[in-house]
């Protein structure tokens, strides 16, 4: 199993911001939309999502650093189930009732139906929705509980019966000899597939599975400050488990559209402000259309190309934090590519008055008239 830090390409001392930047970079590179049909990239994308989910949580990260992936517990990324803790591993070899390799369930209690699959879906957002947050619908085909049998899998008028092989535990224990003496192992019951129950008369609608495939739409509350590569985890919104088993989780991958005027740099918004040579030299005032409304911006005389004006607190809200980034306005001085004869002559006179050398050009109309009367 790859090291989570290596998957993200960061050191073990990486800060939360470094982890976030590394995850976003990897997510953009490996996302299925960026590499359609690339199964290897898709698998690595899921591994990267799981790595970031673990390392972005301080408690899970501390447990991962100390014990590895097993010690981090159920920090499952998109498409993955939870890992087993160290206590479960000891139970598996020294007689506990719950094996990390079995069908789940509490210690010494019945296993119960297995958990449903985790699912993934992409939510497309506008630039403004990603910055300020929104509630957006996502639609997917998923397994839901069969209404004809209430998810039990049993036909009308019947009920599942307790498995006689495991007595409803869903697990069987076996004792074997090893170099360390007798060891007890626990494994799922083969007869009931670890559910602890047998369906004698299956429901004709779901064929005894307790689930049917339907199309569902969820309204997803997207927090302010997300960006392409962000992933939201909706607990219990994944596929229903067979025969009444608990639902898996739904992972919503965010894809934010670009903006015609603004771009993001972390939590800052950046835009270019085109000004003419005269406006930069003499100064002017602009009405700037920001995402929060119009703002008056004074450009003082003598403004140089590339100068940046900063509007504090007009940027992107910080995820899991307080406040917002800034809005940075970068001046782009536009040099005209076509001049009339009169405009060119005025610029040459301006250059001469400042003692600046310019290349000689054919005289304009004003100069030709002036020369004719000289």
Secondary structure, DSSP 4 states (H G I P E B T S, - for coil): ---HHHHHT--TT--HHHHHHHHHHHHHHH-TTTSTT-HHHHHHHHHHHHHHHHHTSHHHHHHHHHH-TGGG-S---TT--PPPPHHHHHHHHHT-S--TTTT--STTS---SPPPPPEEEEEEE-HHHHHH-EEEEEEEEEEEE-TTTTTS-BPTT---EE-TTTTTSSEEEEEEEETTEEEEEEEE-TTTTTSSEE-SSB-TTTTTSSEEEEEEEEEEEEPTT--TT-EEEETT-SPPPGGGPPP--EEEEEEEPP-SS-EEETTEEEEEEEEEHHHHHH-EEEEEEETTEEEEEEE-TTPPTT-EEEETT-SPBPTTSSSB--EEEEEEEEPPS---HHHHHHHHHHHHHTT---------HHHHHHHHT-
